[in-house]
């Protein structure tokens, strides 16, 4: 089922794909990366539904069938998740995110720790801590190799790319060009058992940074699946196995 979450005139409409009755075990909320949309999670949704877990897959502002927006702050993307969760009346969720979606999900978990039971962060870009981090350019983007690996997905389903607001990348990247050590302090507020998934050395995100995130979280775990930045796309079976195990899905 697809629905639109609407709000005040100054906020974008958000498209949401829902599978299942949102009852029983906490629903699994899935949040895509930059330039993608909720359909990137189709395989995960099928697997979760087969295990009787309901799912909510969000199109962030400026992506998919959601409206474009005047503002693309990192906190805005976290607020998109909050609007959907509140609108659906979900008291507790498991939250899965990729890249920009993982960063937004982590920000949501920082501000709403009581709402998130389990957290899966695939290739989550951390905020830079200092000048050394800034020099590594760890904003959510894609290398040439990642773009080449994504050509097959683009050809098979060009809609996410065509609907994507091209203003997003520059506006998001600018926010990762400022060091923010307070973001790291905020990780202590996250109470969810968290799995941080790295795509290994093929990714533009150095695995050591993702391992640092896992270690900074109160209940963090770290795993590497050598696939590059889109682990759930390029190493689907391994990613789904790790996801289901972490969410206690039998």
C-alpha positions as CSV (number, residue, x, y, z in Angstrom):
1,X,0.0,0.0,0.0
2,X,1.2,3.5,-0.8
3,X,0.2,6.6,1.0
4,X,1.1,10.3,1.3
5,X,1.9,12.0,4.6
6,X,0.8,15.6,4.3
7,X,1.2,18.4,6.8
8,X,1.3,22.2,6.9
9,X,1.7,24.0,3.6
10,X,5.4,24.8,4.2
11,X,6.3,21.1,4.6
12,X,6.7,18.6,1.7
13,X,4.4,15.7,1.2
14,X,6.1,12.4,1.9
15,X,5.4,9.2,0.0
16,X,5.4,6.0,2.0
17,X,5.1,2.4,1.0
18,X,3.5,0.2,3.7
19,X,3.5,-3.6,3.8
20,X,1.6,-5.4,6.6
21,X,-0.8,-4.3,9.3
22,X,1.7,-2.4,11.5
23,X,0.7,-4.6,14.4
24,X,2.6,-7.2,16.5
25,X,6.4,-6.8,16.4
26,X,7.7,-3.3,15.9
27,X,7.4,-2.2,12.2
28,X,10.6,-2.0,10.3
29,X,11.1,1.5,8.9
30,X,13.5,1.6,5.9
31,X,15.1,4.8,4.6
32,X,17.0,5.0,1.3
33,X,20.2,6.8,0.4
34,X,20.7,9.9,-1.7
35,X,19.3,9.7,-5.3
36,X,17.3,6.6,-4.5
37,X,13.8,5.9,-3.3
38,X,11.8,3.4,-1.3
39,X,12.0,0.7,-4.0
40,X,15.6,0.1,-3.2
41,X,14.3,-1.9,-0.3
42,X,11.9,-4.2,-2.3
43,X,14.0,-7.4,-1.6
44,X,14.2,-6.6,2.1
45,X,10.5,-5.8,2.3
46,X,9.7,-9.2,0.7
47,X,12.0,-11.0,3.1
48,X,10.6,-9.2,6.1
49,X,7.0,-9.8,5.1
50,X,7.7,-13.5,4.6
51,X,8.8,-13.5,8.3
52,X,5.6,-11.6,9.3
53,X,7.2,-8.3,9.9
54,X,5.4,-5.2,8.7
55,X,7.4,-2.5,6.9
56,X,7.3,1.2,6.2
57,X,9.6,2.4,3.4
58,X,9.9,6.2,3.1
59,X,10.7,8.5,0.2
60,X,12.7,11.4,1.8
61,X,12.0,14.9,0.7
62,X,13.3,15.6,-2.8
63,X,13.3,11.9,-3.7
64,X,10.9,9.4,-5.3
65,X,7.2,10.5,-5.1
66,X,7.8,12.9,-2.2
67,X,7.7,16.6,-2.8
68,X,10.7,18.7,-3.4
69,X,11.5,21.2,-0.6
70,X,13.1,24.5,0.1
71,X,15.3,23.1,2.8
72,X,17.5,20.0,2.8
73,X,19.2,20.2,6.2
74,X,20.3,16.9,7.7
75,X,17.9,17.5,10.5
76,X,15.1,18.0,7.9
77,X,15.6,14.4,6.7
78,X,15.4,13.2,10.3
79,X,12.2,15.2,10.7
80,X,10.8,13.4,7.7
81,X,11.2,10.1,9.5
82,X,9.6,11.7,12.6
83,X,6.6,12.9,10.7
84,X,5.9,9.5,9.2
85,X,6.4,7.6,12.5
86,X,4.1,10.1,14.2
87,X,1.5,10.1,11.5
88,X,1.2,6.3,11.5
89,X,1.0,6.3,15.3
90,X,4.0,4.0,15.7
91,X,5.2,3.8,19.3
92,X,8.3,1.7,18.7
93,X,10.2,0.8,15.5
94,X,13.2,-1.0,14.1
95,X,15.0,1.4,11.8
96,X,17.1,0.6,8.8
97,X,18.9,3.2,6.7
98,X,21.5,3.4,3.9
99,X,23.9,6.3,3.5
100,X,22.0,9.6,3.8
101,X,19.1,7.6,5.0
102,X,21.2,6.0,7.7
103,X,22.5,9.3,8.8
104,X,19.0,10.7,9.0
105,X,17.9,7.5,10.9
106,X,20.7,8.0,13.4
107,X,19.8,11.6,14.0
108,X,16.2,10.5,14.6
109,X,17.4,7.8,17.1
110,X,19.5,10.5,18.9
111,X,16.4,12.6,19.4
112,X,13.9,9.8,20.0
113,X,15.8,7.0,21.7
114,X,12.6,5.6,23.3
115,X,11.1,5.0,19.9
116,X,13.9,2.9,18.3
117,X,14.3,-0.7,19.4
118,X,16.9,-1.9,16.8
119,X,19.0,0.2,14.3
120,X,20.8,-0.9,11.2
121,X,23.1,1.7,9.6
122,X,24.5,0.7,6.2
123,X,27.4,2.8,5.1
124,X,26.4,5.7,7.4
125,X,28.5,8.9,6.8
126,X,29.6,10.4,10.2
127,X,30.0,14.1,10.8
128,X,33.7,15.1,10.6
129,X,35.3,15.5,14.0
130,X,38.3,17.7,13.0
131,X,40.4,18.9,10.1
132,X,41.8,15.4,9.5
133,X,38.3,14.1,8.9
134,X,37.4,17.0,6.7
135,X,40.3,16.2,4.5
136,X,38.9,12.7,3.8
137,X,35.7,14.0,2.2
138,X,33.3,11.5,3.8
139,X,30.0,13.1,2.6
140,X,27.4,10.7,1.2
141,X,28.3,10.6,-2.5
142,X,29.5,8.0,-5.0
143,X,32.8,7.3,-6.6
144,X,33.2,6.4,-10.3
145,X,33.4,2.8,-9.4
146,X,30.1,3.0,-7.4
147,X,28.4,4.8,-10.3
148,X,29.5,2.1,-12.7
149,X,28.2,-0.7,-10.4
150,X,24.9,1.2,-10.2
151,X,24.4,1.4,-14.0
152,X,22.5,-1.9,-14.0
153,X,20.1,-0.7,-11.3
154,X,19.7,2.6,-13.1
155,X,18.8,1.0,-16.4
156,X,16.4,-1.4,-14.7
157,X,14.7,1.3,-12.8
158,X,15.5,4.9,-13.9
159,X,12.5,6.4,-12.0
160,X,14.4,7.3,-8.8
161,X,17.1,9.1,-10.7
162,X,14.6,11.0,-12.9
163,X,12.5,12.2,-9.9
164,X,15.5,13.1,-7.7
165,X,15.9,16.8,-6.9
166,X,19.4,17.7,-8.2
167,X,19.7,20.4,-5.6
168,X,20.2,17.8,-2.9
169,X,23.8,16.7,-3.3
170,X,25.5,20.1,-3.1
171,X,23.3,21.2,-0.2
172,X,24.0,18.0,1.7
173,X,27.7,17.9,1.0
174,X,28.1,21.4,2.3
175,X,26.9,20.3,5.7
176,X,29.6,17.6,5.8
177,X,32.3,20.2,5.2
178,X,32.1,21.5,8.7
179,X,33.5,19.6,11.7
180,X,30.9,18.7,14.3
181,X,32.4,17.0,17.4
182,X,29.1,17.5,19.2
183,X,27.4,15.1,16.8
184,X,29.7,12.4,18.2
185,X,28.8,13.3,21.8
186,X,25.1,12.9,20.8
187,X,25.6,9.2,19.9
188,X,25.5,8.5,23.6
189,X,21.8,9.2,23.6
190,X,21.1,6.2,21.3
191,X,19.8,3.3,23.3
192,X,18.9,0.9,20.4
193,X,21.0,-2.1,19.7
194,X,22.8,-0.9,16.6
195,X,24.5,-2.7,13.7
196,X,26.9,-0.6,11.6
197,X,27.5,-2.2,8.2
198,X,30.6,-1.2,6.2
199,X,31.1,-1.9,2.5
200,X,34.8,-2.3,3.1
201,X,37.7,-0.8,1.1
202,X,35.7,-0.5,-2.1
203,X,33.6,2.2,-0.5
204,X,34.5,5.9,-0.4
205,X,33.8,5.8,3.3
206,X,36.8,4.5,5.2
207,X,35.7,1.5,7.3
208,X,37.7,2.8,10.2
209,X,35.2,5.7,10.5
210,X,32.2,3.4,10.6
211,X,33.9,1.3,13.2
212,X,34.5,4.4,15.2
213,X,30.7,5.1,15.0
214,X,29.9,1.6,16.2
215,X,32.3,1.9,19.1
216,X,30.9,5.3,20.1
217,X,27.4,4.0,20.4
218,X,26.3,2.6,23.7
219,X,25.2,-0.7,22.2
220,X,27.0,-0.8,18.8
221,X,28.1,-3.7,16.6
222,X,30.2,-3.5,13.5
223,X,30.4,-5.8,10.4
224,X,32.0,-5.5,7.0
225,X,30.5,-6.9,3.8
226,X,33.0,-6.0,1.0
227,X,30.7,-4.6,-1.6
228,X,31.3,-0.9,-1.9
229,X,28.8,1.8,-0.8
230,X,25.6,-0.1,-1.8
231,X,25.8,-3.3,0.2
232,X,22.1,-4.1,0.2
233,X,22.2,-3.9,-3.6
234,X,25.4,-5.5,-4.5
235,X,25.7,-8.2,-1.8
236,X,22.0,-8.7,-1.1
237,X,22.1,-12.2,0.4
238,X,24.8,-11.3,3.0
239,X,23.1,-8.0,3.8
240,X,19.7,-9.6,4.3
241,X,21.2,-12.3,6.5
242,X,22.9,-9.7,8.8
243,X,19.7,-7.6,8.8
244,X,17.4,-10.4,9.8
245,X,19.7,-11.7,12.5
246,X,20.1,-8.2,14.0
247,X,16.3,-7.6,14.0
248,X,15.7,-11.0,15.6
249,X,13.7,-12.2,12.6
250,X,13.4,-16.0,12.5
